């Protein structure tokens, strides 16, 4: 029984030490690793010589850095911060004129994806889009309600609105898509903010073997910023 009790006591101390270590800021953890490596090298040199002291101190640094990387990676995988992305921007509906020299109406939309392992609540703050200098004629974005994105890669489509009278004579019309939203793990506690901006180019193509034209959008992300909201 004495051995078992000592083992349980040691396990408990180890869990407490691990908890305290994970609560330390990243800078403190790196400082602790550097200090431990310096102590190891000092005493290793006095007891074992220069070569072995360098060998053991490098092992301490390697072990500490691997542990630190694993901690950051696990936090990234199980957390919500920076786990909302915009994988797709597309044209939900396109109407061309008879001469195909103008897009009479195009409804732009995008998808929000949850890359975390738990549901994410979000509320839209701002959405804007333009093509060839034309801006949204109708705004379909709901910024009054809070919505949910399912975990493990769940996606939610968002229709931004309609843009009218986009000329195609000059080639490929270009414009921008902007989106801002607050998100978090609990409704009413949206602790994080996403600011997204992309340059878009719309092309009207006819797939091989068909006569029906389709609109394709190429997006070039120019801003993908995640920040933490200040508590009121």
Secondary structure by P-SEA (a helix, b strand, c coil): caaaaaaaaaaaaaaaaaaaaaaccaaaaaaaaaaaaaaaaaaaaacccaaaaaaaaaaaaaaaaaaaaaaaaaaaaaccccccccccccccbbbbccccccccbbbbbbbbbbcccbbbbbbbccccccccccccccccccccbbbbbbccbbbbbbbccccccccccccccccbbbbbbccccccccccbbbbbbbbbbbbbbbcccccbbbbbbbbbbcbbbbbbbccc
